[in-house]
Amino acid sequence: MYTILHNSRCGKSRDAMKVLEESGKDFVVREYLKEPLTKNELKEILTKLNLKPIDIVRTNEEDWKANFKGKELSDDEVLNALVEYPKLIQRPIVTDEKSGVVGRPKELVVDFIK
């Protein structure tokens, strides 16, 4: 079973959702802005992605620029920022039980679910 971290206002996220819908594979949608992720959930996702917290930060977002840009942050501090400001999380992210992918571009999702 796949899980997509989804933001319906994001075109890239809608593209990934369409890929999943058209694949016929089972998946669940987590609208992470409406149902924020916990720190532990983020850690699990990062383990599946084999990435560090900073790797999934949208550094062009205003919240990042206003609060964190130019600061030396530990992984734990970046995780705290992602929990406090979920809009900073890259989207879409698609995972299964063992691994995952940041679905930008959507072809990465296509390859992942094959």
C-alpha positions, -999 to 999 in steps of 0.1 A, spaced: 0 0 0 12 35 -9 8 67 10 9 101 -6 16 132 14 -7 155 -5 -15 192 -8 -45 196 -31 -35 232 -39 -2 220 -54 0 211 -91 29 187 -86 10 170 -58 -22 167 -80 0 152 -108 13 125 -85 -22 118 -72 -33 113 -108 -4 89 -114 -15 68 -84 -52 69 -94 -44 58 -129 -21 30 -117 -49 11 -101 -27 5 -71 -40 9 -35 -30 41 -18 -40 64 10 -39 101 10 -25 121 39 -34 158 36 -5 168 58 -16 205 61 -50 194 75 -35 164 95 0 175 104 28 149 107 44 142 140 82 143 145 83 105 147 63 102 114 87 126 97 116 105 110 101 73 96 95 90 62 130 104 61 144 69 68 123 55 39 135 83 16 171 79 29 173 117 32 181 143 59 155 167 72 169 196 53 165 176 20 128 179 22 125 216 31 110 240 7 136 267 13 118 293 -9 88 294 14 83 326 32 81 308 66 116 294 60 131 327 48 116 346 77 125 322 105 154 299 95 173 311 64 210 315 71 209 297 104 229 266 112 203 241 122 207 206 135 186 178 120 164 179 151 159 216 148 149 212 111 125 184 121 109 208 147 106 234 120 88 210 97 64 200 125 57 236 134 54 248 97 42 218 77 39 240 46 77 237 44 76 200 36 84 191 0 54 177 -19 44 153 -30 61 125 -11 50 89 -19 60 60 3 53 23 7 62 1 36 100 2 29 109 32 8 97 63 -8 102 92 -33 98 129 -34 76 131 -65 91 160 -83 88 155 -113 59 130 -115 80 106 -135 97 97 -102 64 85 -89 58 65 -121 91 48 -117 86 42 -79 53 24 -82 64 1 -110 
